[in-house]
Amino acid sequence: MGVGKSSLTNSILSAIGTEIRPSTRCYTAPDVGATVTKSFLQEDVTEHIHIGDTWGTSSTSYRKGELEYILSGRLKSSFDSEDPKHGMEIEQFLRTDEEAVDHRIHCVIFLIPASSYNNSVEIDKLKLFQNDVKQRDIPFFYVLTQFDRVDATLRNSPQNLPIHPKLATYVKDLTSQLKVDPSFVTATINYAGESCCQEILDILALRIIDKAIGLCQDRFKAQYNRAKNS
């Protein structure tokens, strides 16, 4: 959820060798002057690991319980958040509880552009979503996207991102506002220069999905231990 979701999804799929399909799920929003995602889509990372790409936190279309449907696995791909009839027709996009089991969300990745990491309006929105996710006991973390807009030289040397002098400051400020541990934040870039090695971008993308898988494993272990000791 947030800014840069589709770019990150495409980066992950590219890193694992999955063909990226042309997207018809975006439109240019007149109020922000940028291309935004308008529908929900789940892509297969592996046979048992899926990644869901949603519309952004700026949308008003979470008003019909869509977040709960996404997290529970009930919302099917191709649901169009910008369809004015979506509130009335959402039932046709829902799986049964039994069908939803294999599509539940086990980790949420919140994305926020590095250039607006201290935007109080965006932070307040993220806090609301963060609380919803925490109440459902779903692990989450944040990704500072588009860090190359903070320093364009990173497009040709993305390997320097983890040690970039501004990264520690941004992470400290963001975690202070969101009241989360610094380990809950990582970063990526969205564009690469011609001299950049694709392998380095792949590593950045795979580190993010690896972090998500690790958090899921920790959650499952905790649930197992609680059940074993009860």
KEDODREN-770833 format. One line per 5 residues: number of its first residue (from 1); for each residue y, z negated, x negated of N, C-alpha, C. Coordinates in pm, 1 decimal, decimal comma. Layout:
BEGIN
NUM> Y Z X Y Z X Y Z X ~ ...
// end
This chain:
BEGIN
1> -118,7 0,0 -83,6 0,0 0,0 0,0 123,9 0,0 -87,3 ~ 226,8 76,6 -50,5 348,5 79,6 -129,2 383,3 220,0 -172,6 ~ 458,1 232,0 -284,3 505,6 361,3 -334,4 417,8 409,3 -448,8 ~ 371,1 533,7 -440,9 288,9 590,7 -547,1 140,5 583,4 -519,9 ~ 102,2 554,5 -394,8 -39,8 537,8 -359,8 -119,2 666,0 -380,0
6> -67,9 775,7 -326,6 -141,8 901,4 -335,4 -153,3 947,7 -479,9 ~ -47,5 927,7 -559,0 -51,7 966,0 -700,2 -157,6 885,0 -774,2 ~ -162,6 754,3 -746,2 -262,4 669,7 -810,3 -403,0 708,8 -765,2 ~ -420,5 733,6 -635,2 -550,5 776,3 -584,3 -595,8 903,6 -653,5 ~ -505,8 1001,2 -665,0 -539,5 1127,1 -731,4 -573,2 1105,6 -878,0
11> -501,9 1012,6 -944,0 -529,2 983,5 -1084,9 -668,9 926,7 -1102,5 ~ -707,1 835,8 -1012,5 -840,6 775,2 -1020,2 -948,0 880,2 -995,3 ~ -928,6 963,3 -893,8 -1027,1 1066,4 -861,6 -1038,1 1167,2 -974,8 ~ -924,7 1200,7 -1036,1 -925,2 1293,3 -1149,5 -999,5 1234,0 -1268,6 ~ -979,6 1102,8 -1290,1 -1041,7 1036,3 -1405,2 -1193,5 1033,7 -1395,4
16> -1246,1 1030,8 -1271,7 -1391,3 1026,9 -1255,9 -1448,9 1165,1 -1228,1 ~ -1363,1 1267,3 -1235,3 -1410,5 1403,5 -1222,0 -1427,9 1452,6 -1080,6 ~ -1362,2 1387,4 -985,5 -1370,9 1429,9 -845,5 -1263,9 1533,9 -816,2 ~ -1301,4 1639,1 -746,0 -1204,8 1742,7 -710,0 -1102,2 1686,9 -611,8 ~ -975,5 1708,9 -641,2 -867,4 1660,4 -555,4 -835,0 1767,0 -452,2
21> -848,6 1730,2 -326,6 -823,1 1825,8 -219,6 -673,8 1833,0 -187,6 ~ -623,7 1952,0 -153,4 -482,6 1962,6 -114,2 -453,3 1871,7 4,1 ~ -341,2 1803,3 -1,6 -309,9 1707,1 103,7 -222,8 1768,5 212,0 ~ -262,1 1744,6 335,6 -179,6 1785,4 449,6 -131,1 1660,4 521,6 ~ -140,8 1546,1 450,5 -111,0 1418,3 514,1 29,2 1369,3 481,8
26> 111,1 1454,7 422,6 243,7 1410,7 379,9 352,8 1489,4 451,3 ~ 469,1 1431,8 455,6 585,7 1500,5 509,3 708,2 1446,1 437,6 ~ 817,2 1519,1 444,3 940,3 1474,6 381,2 1019,7 1391,3 479,9 ~ 1037,0 1264,1 446,8 1107,4 1172,2 536,3 1257,9 1189,5 517,9 ~ 1329,8 1224,7 623,7 1473,6 1247,9 611,4 1551,5 1123,1 572,1
31> 1499,5 1004,4 607,5 1574,0 883,1 578,2 1565,0 841,2 433,2 ~ 1457,3 884,3 363,5 1443,6 847,5 222,9 1451,4 967,8 130,4 ~ 1445,0 1091,3 187,2 1455,7 1210,9 106,7 1340,8 1230,0 10,8 ~ 1223,1 1179,3 44,9 1107,2 1190,2 -42,6 983,4 1218,3 40,9 ~ 878,9 1265,6 -26,9 753,5 1292,8 40,7 676,3 1163,4 58,9
36> 632,6 1137,8 180,8 558,7 1014,8 209,9 429,9 1047,2 283,1 ~ 333,2 958,5 268,7 204,2 974,0 335,4 216,2 929,2 480,2 ~ 153,5 1003,5 569,4 165,3 971,0 711,3 33,1 930,8 774,8 ~ -77,3 940,4 701,1 -205,9 906,6 762,8 -295,5 830,6 666,6 ~ -406,1 783,7 718,9 -501,0 702,4 642,8 -618,9 788,5 599,3
41> -662,0 771,1 475,1 -775,3 849,1 424,6 -855,8 764,2 327,5 ~ -988,0 767,4 342,5 -1076,8 701,5 247,2 -1147,6 807,2 164,3 ~ -1142,7 790,1 31,2 -1209,3 880,6 -61,4 -1321,9 806,9 -131,1 ~ -1427,9 879,4 -167,4 -1540,7 819,7 -238,2 -1513,6 819,2 -388,1 ~ -1514,9 700,1 -448,6 -1508,4 689,4 -593,7 -1650,6 701,5 -648,9
46> -1742,8 629,1 -588,8 -1886,2 644,6 -612,9 -1953,8 638,3 -476,7 ~ -2086,4 638,4 -476,1 -2158,9 633,2 -348,7 -2127,7 505,6 -271,2 ~ -2102,9 397,6 -344,6 -2082,3 268,7 -278,4 -1940,4 214,2 -294,9 ~ -1853,9 287,9 -362,4 -1716,0 242,8 -382,6 -1621,9 346,3 -323,7 ~ -1533,2 302,2 -235,9 -1438,7 391,3 -169,5 -1296,8 339,6 -193,5
51> -1202,8 431,3 -193,0 -1062,6 393,0 -207,0 -986,6 446,8 -87,3 ~ -906,1 361,6 -25,5 -831,0 401,8 92,7 -684,4 424,2 59,5 ~ -631,6 537,0 100,8 -490,7 570,1 80,1 -419,9 557,9 215,0 ~ -319,5 470,3 222,4 -252,2 445,0 349,5 -107,8 493,0 346,7 ~ -43,2 485,0 461,6 100,3 510,1 465,9 171,8 386,9 410,7
56> 302,6 398,2 389,1 374,8 293,9 316,7 417,9 173,8 398,6 ~ 465,0 72,4 328,1 509,8 -50,1 393,4 640,3 -30,2 468,1 ~ 710,1 81,1 441,5 836,4 105,5 510,1 813,9 157,6 651,8 ~ 690,7 198,3 681,4 661,5 252,6 813,3 662,3 142,6 919,3 ~ 701,8 180,3 1039,7 699,4 85,4 1152,4 565,9 94,4 1226,1
61> 475,8 178,7 1175,5 354,7 207,2 1251,0 242,5 107,5 1229,8 ~ 270,7 -9,0 1172,6 169,4 -114,4 1166,2 181,0 -205,4 1288,0 ~ 247,8 -157,0 1391,3 279,9 -242,1 1505,7 165,9 -254,0 1606,8 ~ 62,1 -175,2 1593,2 -47,2 -174,9 1690,9 -175,0 -237,1 1635,2 ~ -161,4 -319,6 1531,0 -279,3 -383,0 1473,6 -352,4 -296,3 1373,1
66> -284,1 -191,3 1321,5 -349,5 -99,1 1229,6 -396,1 -166,9 1101,1 ~ -319,2 -263,2 1050,8 -358,2 -330,3 927,2 -493,1 -399,5 943,4 ~ -510,2 -468,9 1054,5 -637,6 -536,0 1081,1 -751,2 -434,2 1091,9 ~ -724,2 -320,4 1155,2 -826,5 -217,1 1167,6 -864,6 -160,4 1030,6 ~ -764,4 -141,7 943,0 -791,3 -89,8 809,2 -874,5 -188,9 729,4
71> -830,8 -315,8 727,2 -898,5 -417,5 646,9 -1041,3 -442,1 695,4 ~ -1061,9 -433,6 825,6 -1194,7 -459,2 881,3 -1286,5 -338,7 870,2 ~ -1230,1 -222,6 829,3 -1310,8 -101,8 816,5 -1324,8 -21,7 944,6 ~ -1254,1 -61,3 1048,0 -1271,0 4,6 1177,7 -1190,8 135,0 1189,8 ~ -1079,5 147,6 1114,3 -996,1 267,2 1128,3 -1056,3 383,7 1050,4
76> -1077,2 495,7 1119,0 -1134,1 614,9 1056,6 -1027,2 692,3 980,7 ~ -1073,7 773,0 885,9 -982,8 861,2 813,3 -919,0 960,6 909,1 ~ -803,0 1010,6 870,1 -724,9 1112,6 941,2 -638,5 1056,0 1052,4 ~ -638,9 922,9 1070,8 -548,7 863,8 1169,5 -404,3 890,0 1127,7 ~ -325,1 948,8 1215,4 -188,0 990,6 1185,0 -88,5 886,1 1234,3
81> -25,1 816,1 1139,6 67,8 709,6 1177,3 197,1 761,7 1238,1 ~ 226,9 890,4 1215,4 351,4 946,7 1267,1 335,4 1013,8 1402,8 ~ 213,6 1018,0 1453,1 191,1 1077,0 1585,4 247,9 982,2 1690,6 ~ 345,2 1026,0 1769,4 405,6 936,2 1869,2 305,8 884,5 1972,2 ~ 190,0 951,1 1985,1 89,9 907,5 2081,5 -14,6 816,8 2018,7
86> 3,9 782,7 1888,0 -104,8 714,5 1818,3 -136,5 577,6 1878,1 ~ -36,6 510,7 1933,9 -60,6 379,5 1991,7 -151,9 386,0 2112,6 ~ -139,2 495,2 2187,6 -220,3 510,0 2308,1 -358,9 564,5 2276,2 ~ -371,0 639,2 2166,6 -495,7 707,0 2137,0 -572,2 645,3 2021,2 ~ -529,6 527,9 1974,8 -590,9 470,0 1856,0 -739,3 440,2 1875,9
91> -780,6 415,0 1998,9 -921,1 382,5 2024,5 -1014,7 492,7 1976,7 ~ -969,6 616,7 1983,5 -1057,5 727,0 1943,5 -1073,2 735,0 1792,0 ~ -992,5 658,4 1717,4 -1001,0 657,4 1571,7 -1071,2 532,0 1519,0 ~ -1130,1 452,9 1607,9 -1190,8 327,8 1566,1 -1343,4 337,0 1562,0 ~ -1400,6 277,4 1456,9 -1545,0 263,1 1447,9 -1587,5 138,4 1525,0
96> -1714,1 132,0 1557,0 -1767,7 9,5 1614,0 -1777,5 -94,6 1501,9 ~ -1794,1 -220,8 1538,0 -1807,3 -325,9 1436,8 -1925,6 -298,5 1345,2 ~ -2033,1 -247,0 1400,3 -2152,1 -217,7 1319,3 -2124,7 -104,0 1222,0 ~ -2057,1 0,0 1267,8 -2024,3 114,0 1181,1 -1924,3 75,1 1072,7 ~ -1841,6 -24,6 1102,3 -1733,0 -61,7 1011,2 -1779,3 -138,2 887,9
101> -1902,2 -190,8 890,2 -1949,3 -277,3 781,9 -1935,7 -210,9 644,7 ~ -1972,5 -82,7 633,9 -1969,3 -13,2 505,2 -1830,0 35,7 467,0 ~ -1731,5 9,8 551,6 -1596,6 59,3 524,7 -1493,5 -53,6 513,4 ~ -1539,2 -177,5 511,3 -1446,3 -290,1 500,0 -1371,1 -285,7 367,9 ~ -1248,2 -333,7 372,0 -1167,3 -340,4 251,0 -1196,2 -471,7 178,9
106> -1235,6 -461,5 52,1 -1269,9 -580,2 -25,3 -1165,8 -613,5 -130,9 ~ -1067,4 -527,1 -146,9 -956,8 -555,2 -239,9 -838,6 -468,4 -199,5 ~ -718,7 -524,6 -204,5 -596,5 -450,7 -169,8 -509,6 -437,2 -294,5 ~ -462,5 -315,7 -317,9 -371,4 -289,6 -429,9 -233,5 -260,5 -371,4 ~ -137,5 -346,8 -401,7 0,7 -324,8 -359,0 75,2 -251,9 -470,7
111> 148,3 -147,2 -434,3 222,3 -69,9 -533,4 372,1 -81,4 -507,9 ~ 445,8 -100,8 -615,1 591,0 -108,2 -605,0 650,7 -34,6 -724,6 ~ 747,1 55,4 -701,4 803,9 129,4 -814,3 877,9 38,0 -910,3 ~ 856,6 59,6 -1038,2 919,5 -25,2 -1139,4 1071,9 -22,8 -1128,2 ~ 1126,7 89,9 -1084,8 1272,2 101,7 -1076,7 1333,1 15,6 -966,9
116> 1251,5 -33,7 -873,8 1304,9 -117,5 -766,0 1222,4 -245,0 -749,4 ~ 1168,5 -294,3 -861,1 1080,1 -410,1 -856,1 1151,3 -536,3 -808,2 ~ 1284,3 -538,0 -818,0 1359,7 -656,9 -774,7 1438,0 -632,1 -646,5 ~ 1397,9 -530,9 -570,9 1462,0 -500,8 -443,4 1417,8 -605,6 -341,4 ~ 1509,3 -687,2 -294,9 1474,6 -800,1 -208,2 1412,6 -755,2 -76,0
121> 1455,9 -640,8 -23,3 1400,5 -590,6 102,9 1252,8 -555,5 85,1 ~ 1221,2 -482,9 -23,5 1082,9 -445,3 -49,1 997,4 -567,6 -79,3 ~ 1053,0 -662,4 -152,7 978,9 -784,5 -186,0 942,6 -861,1 -58,8 ~ 1037,8 -870,3 34,2 1011,7 -941,6 159,9 901,2 -873,9 240,2 ~ 900,2 -740,5 240,9 794,2 -668,0 310,9 658,4 -696,2 246,3
126> 656,6 -692,2 113,0 531,5 -715,6 41,9 479,9 -856,8 65,2 ~ 569,6 -953,2 74,4 528,8 -1091,5 100,5 455,8 -1103,0 234,3 ~ 506,8 -1032,2 334,6 443,7 -1037,1 466,2 302,5 -979,5 461,5 ~ 287,7 -863,8 396,7 156,0 -802,6 384,6 65,3 -888,3 297,6 ~ 121,9 -945,4 191,3 44,3 -1030,9 102,2 -12,7 -1149,9 178,7
131> 68,4 -1210,6 263,8 21,7 -1324,5 343,0 -90,1 -1284,7 438,9 ~ -76,0 -1166,3 500,1 -179,8 -1118,9 591,4 -313,0 -1102,2 517,9 ~ -305,7 -1046,9 398,5 -426,5 -1022,7 319,6 -487,3 -1154,4 273,0 ~ -403,4 -1247,3 229,8 -452,3 -1378,2 183,0 -522,1 -1454,1 295,3 ~ -468,6 -1444,3 416,3 -529,3 -1513,1 530,4 -670,7 -1462,2 559,5
136> -697,7 -1339,9 519,3 -830,4 -1281,7 539,9 -920,1 -1300,9 417,5 ~ -870,6 -1375,9 319,5 -947,3 -1405,7 198,2 -988,2 -1277,9 125,0 ~ -897,0 -1180,6 120,0 -922,9 -1055,0 49,2 -842,0 -1056,8 -80,3 ~ -906,3 -1035,5 -195,7 -831,5 -1035,1 -322,2 -733,6 -918,2 -327,5 ~ -627,9 -934,5 -406,0 -525,3 -830,9 -415,7 -458,2 -839,4 -551,5
141> -390,8 -732,8 -589,0 -304,0 -736,5 -706,8 -197,6 -628,4 -692,4 ~ -102,0 -629,3 -783,5 12,5 -538,6 -776,7 10,5 -439,9 -893,0 ~ 59,9 -320,4 -865,2 77,4 -220,1 -969,6 222,9 -175,1 -968,6 ~ 288,5 -189,2 -1081,9 423,0 -134,1 -1099,1 407,4 14,2 -1129,2 ~ 444,0 98,8 -1034,6 426,0 243,2 -1051,1 551,9 307,1 -1109,3
146> 534,9 432,3 -1149,6 647,8 514,9 -1197,2 725,2 446,8 -1310,7 ~ 653,1 379,1 -1400,7 722,0 312,9 -1511,1 786,7 414,3 -1604,6 ~ 745,0 539,6 -1594,2 807,0 644,0 -1675,2 950,0 673,8 -1629,8 ~ 987,0 626,6 -1509,6 1126,2 642,5 -1466,8 1215,7 536,1 -1529,2 ~ 1154,0 430,3 -1576,6 1228,2 327,8 -1650,7 1250,6 376,2 -1792,9
151> 1148,8 440,2 -1849,6 1157,7 493,2 -1985,8 1078,5 623,2 -1989,6 ~ 1150,5 736,8 -1991,0 1086,9 868,4 -1984,5 999,8 898,3 -2106,2 ~ 1020,7 827,8 -2217,4 939,0 855,3 -2336,9 792,7 820,5 -2312,9 ~ 766,0 737,8 -2211,4 628,0 700,0 -2182,4 545,9 818,9 -2132,3 ~ 612,8 923,8 -2087,7 539,9 1040,4 -2039,8 465,2 1109,2 -2153,6
156> 515,9 1094,7 -2274,5 449,9 1154,1 -2390,6 375,4 1050,7 -2474,0 ~ 390,9 922,8 -2439,9 319,6 818,4 -2514,3 277,7 705,8 -2420,0 ~ 198,2 737,3 -2316,1 159,7 634,9 -2218,4 79,3 520,8 -2279,4 ~ 21,6 543,0 -2398,6 -53,2 435,6 -2463,5 36,5 318,3 -2500,2 ~ 169,5 340,6 -2500,8 263,6 233,0 -2533,7 301,1 146,7 -2413,3
161> 255,7 186,4 -2293,5 293,6 112,6 -2173,2 255,3 -35,7 -2178,4 ~ 131,6 -71,4 -2217,2 95,2 -214,8 -2216,9 180,8 -301,8 -2308,1 ~ 242,6 -240,8 -2410,0 325,2 -319,2 -2503,1 473,5 -286,0 -2489,2 ~ 509,7 -218,9 -2381,5 650,0 -181,3 -2362,3 734,9 -308,5 -2349,2 ~ 847,3 -317,7 -2419,6 927,5 -441,1 -2418,4 978,1 -483,0 -2280,8
166> 996,5 -387,5 -2189,8 1047,3 -422,3 -2057,2 937,5 -468,4 -1961,5 ~ 812,5 -434,9 -1993,6 703,4 -463,6 -1900,2 688,0 -613,6 -1876,3 ~ 690,1 -692,8 -1982,0 673,2 -837,8 -1968,2 783,5 -898,5 -1882,0 ~ 906,3 -848,5 -1899,7 1019,5 -898,6 -1820,6 1002,7 -864,0 -1673,5 ~ 962,9 -739,6 -1646,1 943,6 -696,0 -1508,5 833,1 -777,0 -1441,6
171> 723,6 -798,2 -1512,8 611,4 -872,8 -1457,8 652,0 -1016,9 -1428,7 ~ 725,7 -1077,4 -1520,7 770,3 -1215,5 -1502,5 859,7 -1228,4 -1379,4 ~ 955,3 -1137,2 -1365,2 1046,8 -1142,8 -1251,2 973,8 -1117,6 -1119,1 ~ 884,5 -1019,3 -1119,0 813,8 -983,9 -996,3 721,7 -1097,5 -951,2 ~ 646,8 -1153,3 -1044,2 553,9 -1260,6 -1007,4 628,2 -1385,9 -963,6
176> 747,4 -1406,3 -1017,1 827,8 -1520,5 -975,2 871,1 -1504,6 -829,8 ~ 908,5 -1383,1 -792,1 951,5 -1357,4 -654,4 834,3 -1363,0 -556,0 ~ 719,9 -1312,7 -599,0 603,9 -1306,1 -509,7 517,1 -1431,3 -515,9 ~ 547,6 -1517,2 -615,3 472,2 -1641,8 -634,1 323,5 -1614,6 -658,6 ~ 298,0 -1523,8 -751,0 161,3 -1494,7 -792,5 152,4 -1504,6 -943,9
181> 31,6 -1516,1 -994,6 8,4 -1525,7 -1138,1 33,8 -1390,0 -1204,9 ~ 87,5 -1387,1 -1328,9 111,1 -1259,5 -1398,1 -13,1 -1171,9 -1410,6 ~ -130,7 -1232,6 -1408,4 -253,2 -1152,8 -1418,0 -274,2 -1066,6 -1293,9 ~ -194,1 -1091,5 -1189,4 -204,3 -1014,6 -1066,3 -123,0 -885,6 -1073,0 ~ -62,2 -855,9 -1186,9 24,8 -738,9 -1196,3 -17,4 -651,3 -1314,0
186> -24,3 -521,3 -1289,7 -45,7 -424,4 -1395,5 54,0 -310,2 -1373,8 ~ 46,4 -204,9 -1452,8 146,3 -98,4 -1441,4 84,0 36,7 -1473,9 ~ 152,9 142,5 -1430,7 108,0 277,6 -1461,2 228,0 370,5 -1461,5 ~ 205,8 494,6 -1504,8 310,4 596,2 -1495,8 261,6 703,4 -1400,2 ~ 352,8 787,4 -1352,7 314,5 888,2 -1254,7 312,0 1029,9 -1309,9
191> 380,2 1050,5 -1420,6 388,0 1186,1 -1474,5 360,5 1183,5 -1624,1 ~ 312,8 1295,5 -1674,5 282,4 1304,8 -1817,1 345,9 1430,0 -1875,8 ~ 391,7 1418,9 -1999,6 447,7 1533,9 -2069,5 337,3 1624,9 -2120,9 ~ 376,2 1742,3 -2168,3 278,0 1839,7 -2214,5 198,2 1788,8 -2333,9 ~ 259,2 1703,1 -2415,9 190,9 1656,8 -2536,4 103,9 1534,3 -2510,7
196> 100,9 1489,4 -2386,3 25,1 1368,5 -2353,8 -123,4 1399,4 -2339,8 ~ -206,9 1310,8 -2390,1 -351,1 1325,6 -2375,7 -394,3 1280,3 -2236,0 ~ -464,2 1365,8 -2164,1 -510,2 1331,2 -2030,2 -602,1 1210,1 -2034,4 ~ -673,0 1194,3 -2145,5 -765,8 1081,6 -2156,3 -694,3 948,0 -2143,6 ~ -572,7 939,5 -2194,0 -498,0 813,8 -2188,8 -458,9 783,1 -2044,4
201> -416,2 884,7 -1969,7 -383,4 864,6 -1828,9 -507,9 824,3 -1750,2 ~ -621,2 883,3 -1785,5 -746,0 847,5 -1719,0 -779,2 700,7 -1742,7 ~ -756,0 653,6 -1864,6 -784,9 513,8 -1896,8 -696,9 420,4 -1814,1 ~ -568,3 453,8 -1800,7 -476,8 371,5 -1720,3 -524,9 363,6 -1575,8 ~ -568,0 477,2 -1521,8 -615,3 480,1 -1383,4 -745,4 401,9 -1368,5
206> -836,6 420,1 -1461,8 -966,1 352,6 -1452,5 -953,7 201,8 -1473,3 ~ -855,9 159,3 -1552,0 -833,5 15,5 -1568,6 -795,1 -49,0 -1435,4 ~ -720,0 25,0 -1353,8 -678,3 -27,7 -1224,0 -797,6 -41,8 -1130,7 ~ -882,7 60,9 -1123,5 -999,1 50,9 -1035,4 -1097,1 -52,2 -1090,1 ~ -1105,0 -65,4 -1222,6 -1192,8 -166,1 -1282,4 -1146,1 -306,9 -1246,8
211> -1014,1 -325,5 -1244,0 -959,2 -455,5 -1205,3 -995,2 -487,7 -1060,9 ~ -986,0 -387,8 -974,3 -1019,7 -407,9 -833,1 -1167,2 -444,7 -817,9 ~ -1255,0 -374,1 -889,2 -1398,1 -402,7 -880,9 -1427,4 -543,5 -931,7 ~ -1359,6 -583,5 -1039,4 -1379,1 -717,9 -1093,1 -1340,0 -826,0 -994,7 ~ -1229,1 -805,9 -924,4 -1185,7 -903,3 -824,1 -1284,9 -910,6 -707,6
216> -1339,6 -795,5 -670,1 -1440,2 -794,5 -563,7 -1563,9 -872,8 -606,5 ~ -1606,6 -852,7 -729,7 -1724,1 -923,8 -779,5 -1699,9 -1074,3 -781,1 ~ -1580,7 -1114,2 -823,5 -1547,5 -1257,3 -824,8 -1553,0 -1315,8 -684,1 ~ -1503,3 -1239,3 -587,3 -1503,7 -1286,8 -448,9 -1645,5 -1303,1 -396,6 ~ -1729,7 -1202,8 -424,4 -1867,9 -1209,1 -376,7 -1942,6 -1325,5 -440,8
221> -1917,5 -1349,8 -570,3 -1982,4 -1462,2 -638,1 -1939,7 -1594,8 -575,4 ~ -1809,6 -1607,3 -545,8 -1758,9 -1730,7 -484,0 -1820,8 -1751,5 -346,3 ~ -1831,0 -1644,2 -267,9 -1891,7 -1654,2 -134,9 -2039,0 -1692,8 -145,3 ~ -2107,8 -1634,6 -243,5 -2249,8 -1666,1 -262,2 -2268,0 -1812,9 -300,9 ~ -2184,1 -1860,0 -392,2 -2194,0 -1999,3 -435,7 -2163,9 -2096,8 -323,2
226> -2065,8 -2061,5 -239,8 -2035,8 -2149,0 -125,7 -2152,0 -2155,2 -28,8 ~ -2212,2 -2038,1 -3,6 -2325,6 -2033,2 87,4 -2445,9 -2108,4 30,8 ~ -2466,6 -2096,5 -101,7 -2581,0 -2161,7 -164,8 -2567,1 -2313,7 -163,4 ~ -2442,1 -2361,2 -173,3 -2418,8 -2504,8 -181,0 -2396,7 -2571,0 -45,6 ~ -2391,3 -2490,4 58,6 -2365,0 -2547,0 191,6 -2493,9 -2598,7 256,1
// end
